[in-house]
């Protein structure tokens, strides 16, 4: 998989109600308006930091048993984007 656009990413609220996620350029454009749109945009914008946190957690395997559920979850989530 290709490397993602480096963070940080930010949400820009447009006058027409659309939300845009920017990093080094436009990442995503969310048109329309729904009750969940701001939370979804915030989650997308947090993706680089969330990935970095999961990678740091996965690196702590020496402090957890290798089969610890939290490590399995972290590795599975990381694998989705690598």
Buried (B, 14 or more C-beta within 10 A) or exposed (E): EEEBBEBEBEBEEEEEEBBBBBBEEEBBEBEEEEEEBBEBBEEBBBBBEBBEEBBEBBEEEEEBEEEEEEBEEBBEBBEEEE
